[in-house]
Amino acid sequence: MKPGFFKQLCEIAGKENVRTDEPMKQHTTFRIGGAADYFVSPQTTDQIKNIIDLCKSEAMPWYVIGNGSNLLVSDRGFRGVIIQLFKKFFRSSRGGRQAVRAGWHTAFQDSEKRHWKHL
């Protein structure tokens, strides 16, 4: 782990939303996986952007997860930052239809429409 990196993450997301050496088995439906160096649960899209910007500037690997379904994590864990979105980034659709959208899609919906429509 990098000295000072935890403090920077806490300044962005709040200390209550940042953990170190977090067992990933607590965040996967398969209940397997070693510890992530850093585990962050951002509360806003600005926090997500700032966390990713920090990771890029520090050359820190990062990975975004939702609720941990169909996610396999090595017993060696993850050397970097896990960004978990699902708790704050679910929405139900309008128009009387019941629907739930996953965190990554909801948080970056505009980007998806502009940049990823051809995938």
N, C-alpha and C positions, 0 to 999 in steps of 0.2 A: 504494500500500500504506500501511496505517496504522502509524505508529510504535508500537512495543510490542506489536503484535498477534501477531507471530511468536513473541515470548517467551512470551506467554500460551498460544499453541497448544502450544509445546514443553513448558510446565509441565503441560499436560493430557495430551498424547499421548507425550511423550518426543521429544527432539531428533532421534533417528534415524528417527522416523516423520513428520516434517514437512519439506516442501521448499518453496522459493519459486521462482517463475518456472519451473515444471515443464512441459516440453513435453507436451501432451496426446496428441500423435501416438504417444507411447510407451505409451499406455494405451488405445488404441482398436484394434479389429480392422481398421478401414479405414486406419489409419496416417496420419491427417490431424488437424490441429488445432493451434492456437497454444498459448501458455503459459497456465497457470493461475497466478494470483497466489500462491495457497497450495494445497498438495496434502498431505492428511493421510491416513494409514493407521492408524486407531485399532485398538487391540488388545482392547478390552473394550466392553461396552455402556455402562458408566458413562462412558468416554471419549467415546463417540458423543454421549450426552446432554449432557455438559459442553461439547463443541465446538459443538453446535447452540445451546445456551444462550448461549455466548460470542458466536457469530455474530449471534444475535438482539439481544443487548444492545448490540452495536457496530454494528447495522444493516449487517452484512456479508452480501452474498449468499452462499448456499451451495447445493451440489448433491451428491446422493449417487449414486455409480456402483458398479457391480459389476465385472465383468471387461472392460468396454468393448465388448461385442458390441452391434451395431446402435446405436452411439453416434456421432453426428456433432458435431464441435466446430469452431466457426468458426476460421479462420486468425488472427483477432484474439484468440483465446484466451478465457479466462473471468476476469472481474474479480471475484474472490471466492475462496471456499474450496471445493475439490473434496474430498469425503470418500469414500474408496475402501474398500469393505467386503469384497470377495470373498475375499481371502486368508485371513482369520481366521474368517469367518462361514459356512463351508460345513459341512453335517452330512450324514451318511448316516442313513437311516431305520432303525428297528428292525423286528423281525419277519421277518428273512430276506430282505426285499425291498431291492434296491439302489436308492438314490435320492440325489439331490443337491438341496439347496435353495439358492436364491440368498441372498446376504448380507442384503439389506434384509429379506426375509421372515423369515429366521432370527433376526436381531437384534431384530426388533419383532413377533415372532409373537403375543405376548399382546395387544399393542395392536391388532393386526389382528383378532383374534378378538373383542375387545370393541367396537371402534369402527368397523371397516371392513367388517363382515360384510354390510352392505346394499348395498355397491357392486357 
